[in-house]
Amino acid sequence: MKILAFDHHTARYGAGGGMLSCAGFHADRPLLGVLGDLCRLPGVEVTLLRAPGLARLQLPDAVRVIPCAPERAAETVGACIADADAVWPVVPESYGMLELASRHILGCGSLLLGSRPDAVSVAASKHETARVLKAAGIAVVDTFLLHDALPAGASAWVVKPDDGAGCSETRIYADCDAARLATGERDGGRYVMQPYLRGAHRSMSMVCADEQVLLMSVNEQRMAVFDNQLHYMGSTVNGVREQQRQCRALAERVIGALPGLWGCVGIDFIMTEDGPVVLEVNPRVTMAHAALRQSTGHNPAQLLLELLLGKSCAPLEARRIKPVSIDISPFPEPPESRHRNAAG
């Protein structure tokens, strides 16, 4: 089986094939996790599309790398997708990139190892996700647009892109007036406002198909605030072992409310005094994927291929689960550091 993987640096879709900003989305760590998982499967040929000029990756020897130059990106991506049996895009939802890539993969007749485009479209919007989950009776953070009436009583307000990935451009303001002003000063149509919730930052990593859900990990997330900007510092995968039943029930309800989520999916939530409150749904691999196999002893890629064969999501062996920490620099590397090596 031929499987193609690529990240958002290579998926140069959009007007003129140009790059779109995805600040806050760290692709290389989960991408390396995906490639490492795939290379452990018998009978699988793994190809990576990689834009020249990016930092060199320490790849498994079995990975075939095809350079994808910007001026020929559309042609190269299209040819590689057509040659593959299945494609795994490690691409964020921002600017419609994941949805567009997913539609393109399906349009080429390849199997998509990811969520269906309609589900990606909903999950890509925090405002739409909140509306859908709230209608299903799921506790989700209230999400407002610029001209919506804002409730009183919030201790602070968070402003972020409606389609942002990671903590990109996520800022905290002391009151709703400051949040509304900041939203209007940016692109009022692209940003949303959410009341700040007190509690522990958590995430879930799942493998799912239709309404089947296998909860692989509940993760502790480390956050910090510098100059009112929220920064993601890393996670401890399977660092949260309590309230597993409550988290599994939440995961099943979210998957049921968003048809079309498939494969590796993440849910970010706040564990409040009253229980978990969903922040967003990630219809793709997340940072935690980089440590899932090490943490659980199970290969997520193998689970995905078993789902393609119609097998069900069997519970993991709890005795094999251990916490694994992933640390992330909260600040981007300077351009000369990021691009000092050729693709590899």
SVG drawing of the C-alpha trace seen along z (x, -y; Angstrom):
<svg xmlns="http://www.w3.org/2000/svg" viewBox="-30 -49 52 56">
<polyline fill="none" stroke="black" stroke-width="0.4" points="0.0,0.0 1.4,-3.4 0.7,-6.2 1.6,-9.8 2.0,-12.4 2.5,-16.2 2.3,-19.2 0.9,-22.7 4.3,-24.0 3.9,-21.8 0.1,-22.0 0.3,-25.3 -3.3,-25.5 -5.2,-28.8 -4.9,-31.9 -1.8,-31.7 -0.5,-28.7 1.0,-31.0 1.8,-30.3 -0.7,-31.1 0.3,-32.0 -0.2,-29.3 1.6,-30.8 1.2,-28.6 0.8,-25.4 3.8,-23.1 3.7,-20.6 7.0,-18.8 6.6,-16.9 3.2,-15.3 4.4,-14.7 7.4,-12.8 5.1,-10.8 2.9,-9.9 5.8,-8.9 7.4,-6.8 4.0,-5.0 3.5,-4.3 7.1,-3.0 6.4,-0.3 3.6,1.2 4.4,4.2 3.6,3.8 3.4,0.0 5.4,-2.3 5.7,-5.8 6.3,-9.0 6.7,-12.5 6.2,-15.7 8.5,-18.4 9.0,-21.9 12.7,-22.8 14.3,-25.3 12.7,-23.8 14.7,-22.4 16.1,-18.9 14.0,-16.2 15.5,-13.1 13.4,-10.7 13.2,-6.9 15.3,-5.4 12.2,-3.9 10.6,-7.3 10.9,-8.4 11.1,-12.2 9.9,-14.1 10.9,-17.9 7.9,-20.1 9.1,-23.5 6.6,-26.4 6.5,-27.1 5.4,-23.5 3.5,-22.7 0.1,-22.1 1.5,-19.8 3.7,-17.8 1.1,-17.4 -1.5,-16.3 0.8,-13.8 1.8,-12.3 -1.8,-12.1 -2.8,-10.3 0.0,-7.8 -0.9,-7.1 -3.4,-4.6 -4.1,-6.7 -3.1,-10.2 -2.5,-11.6 -2.5,-15.4 -0.8,-16.9 -2.4,-20.3 -4.2,-22.8 -7.8,-24.0 -6.7,-27.6 -7.8,-29.5 -9.7,-26.4 -6.4,-24.5 -7.3,-21.2 -10.8,-21.2 -9.4,-22.1 -6.6,-19.5 -9.1,-16.8 -11.5,-17.6 -8.6,-17.5 -7.5,-14.1 -10.9,-12.6 -11.3,-14.2 -8.2,-12.4 -9.8,-9.1 -7.3,-8.4 -8.3,-7.3 -8.3,-10.1 -6.7,-9.2 -8.5,-11.9 -11.9,-13.6 -14.3,-14.2 -14.4,-17.7 -17.8,-18.6 -16.8,-17.7 -13.5,-19.7 -15.6,-22.7 -17.6,-22.7 -14.6,-22.0 -12.5,-24.7 -14.9,-27.4 -14.9,-27.8 -18.2,-29.7 -19.8,-27.0 -18.4,-24.2 -19.8,-25.9 -23.2,-26.3 -23.4,-22.6 -22.2,-21.2 -24.4,-23.5 -27.4,-22.4 -26.5,-18.8 -26.5,-19.6 -22.7,-19.4 -20.9,-21.8 -18.9,-24.1 -17.4,-27.6 -19.7,-30.4 -18.3,-31.9 -19.2,-35.3 -18.7,-37.4 -17.8,-41.1 -21.4,-42.5 -23.0,-39.9 -24.3,-40.9 -21.8,-39.8 -22.9,-38.6 -21.7,-40.2 -19.8,-38.5 -16.8,-37.0 -13.5,-37.5 -11.7,-38.1 -12.1,-37.6 -10.1,-35.6 -9.8,-36.8 -8.6,-34.4 -9.1,-33.6 -12.3,-31.7 -10.2,-29.2 -7.0,-29.4 -4.8,-26.4 -2.8,-26.0 -2.6,-29.3 -2.1,-31.4 -3.0,-35.1 -4.8,-34.1 -4.9,-37.0 -6.5,-37.6 -8.2,-40.9 -9.5,-42.1 -13.0,-43.1 -15.3,-42.7 -14.9,-46.3 -11.1,-45.7 -11.8,-42.4 -14.4,-43.9 -12.0,-46.8 -9.1,-44.4 -11.4,-42.2 -12.5,-45.2 -9.0,-46.5 -8.0,-43.2 -10.3,-41.5 -13.6,-41.6 -15.1,-38.9 -12.3,-36.4 -12.0,-36.7 -14.2,-35.4 -14.5,-36.3 -14.8,-33.7 -15.2,-34.3 -12.1,-33.1 -12.8,-29.8 -10.9,-28.9 -9.8,-25.3 -7.1,-22.9 -6.2,-22.9 -6.7,-19.4 -7.0,-17.6 -8.1,-14.2 -6.6,-12.2 -8.8,-9.7 -9.1,-7.3 -12.6,-7.3 -14.7,-6.1 -18.3,-7.2 -19.6,-6.9 -16.9,-4.5 -14.5,-6.2 -11.3,-4.9 -9.9,-7.3 -6.2,-6.9 -5.1,-9.6 -6.2,-12.4 -3.4,-14.9 -2.3,-17.7 -1.6,-20.9 0.9,-23.5 0.0,-27.1 1.7,-30.4 0.7,-34.0 3.3,-36.6 2.2,-40.2 -1.5,-39.0 -0.6,-36.4 -1.5,-32.8 1.4,-30.3 1.3,-26.5 4.3,-25.1 3.7,-21.4 1.7,-18.4 2.0,-15.4 0.4,-12.7 -1.8,-10.4 -0.8,-12.7 -4.4,-12.7 -5.7,-9.3 -8.6,-10.5 -12.1,-11.1 -11.5,-8.7 -15.1,-7.6 -16.3,-11.2 -13.8,-12.1 -14.8,-9.0 -18.4,-9.9 -17.7,-13.5 -15.6,-12.2 -18.5,-9.9 -21.0,-12.7 -18.7,-15.1 -18.1,-12.5 -21.9,-11.8 -22.6,-15.6 -20.1,-16.1 -20.7,-13.4 -17.7,-12.7 -14.9,-12.9 -12.6,-10.0 -9.2,-8.9 -7.0,-10.8 -9.1,-13.6 -8.4,-15.8 -10.6,-17.7 -9.3,-20.6 -11.2,-21.3 -11.1,-23.0 -11.7,-20.8 -13.7,-23.2 -15.2,-22.6 -18.5,-21.7 -16.9,-19.2 -15.3,-19.4 -16.1,-22.3 -15.1,-21.9 -12.9,-24.6 -12.4,-23.2 -12.4,-20.1 -9.3,-19.3 -10.2,-17.1 -6.6,-16.0 -3.5,-14.8 -2.4,-17.1 0.9,-17.6 0.0,-14.7 0.3,-12.3 4.0,-12.5 4.0,-10.5 0.9,-8.3 2.6,-5.1 5.3,-5.5 2.6,-6.3 0.1,-3.5 2.1,-0.8 -0.3,-0.9 0.4,-2.2 -2.3,-4.8 -1.5,-4.2 -2.2,-0.5 -5.5,-1.3 -6.5,-3.6 -5.7,-1.0 -7.7,1.6 -10.6,-0.9 -10.3,-1.0 -10.7,2.8 -14.0,2.4 -12.6,3.5 -14.0,1.9 -12.2,-0.3 -11.2,2.1 -10.3,0.7 -6.6,0.3 -4.8,2.3 -4.7,0.0 -1.7,1.7 0.5,0.5 -0.3,-3.2 2.4,-5.6 2.7,-9.4 5.1,-10.9 6.0,-14.6 6.3,-16.8 8.0,-20.2 7.5,-23.0 9.3,-26.3 6.6,-29.1 8.4,-31.4 9.0,-30.7 12.6,-30.1 14.1,-33.0 13.8,-32.5 17.5,-31.9 17.3,-29.0 14.2,-27.5 15.4,-27.5 19.1,-26.8 19.0,-23.3 17.6,-21.7 14.6,-19.5 15.4,-15.9"/>
</svg>
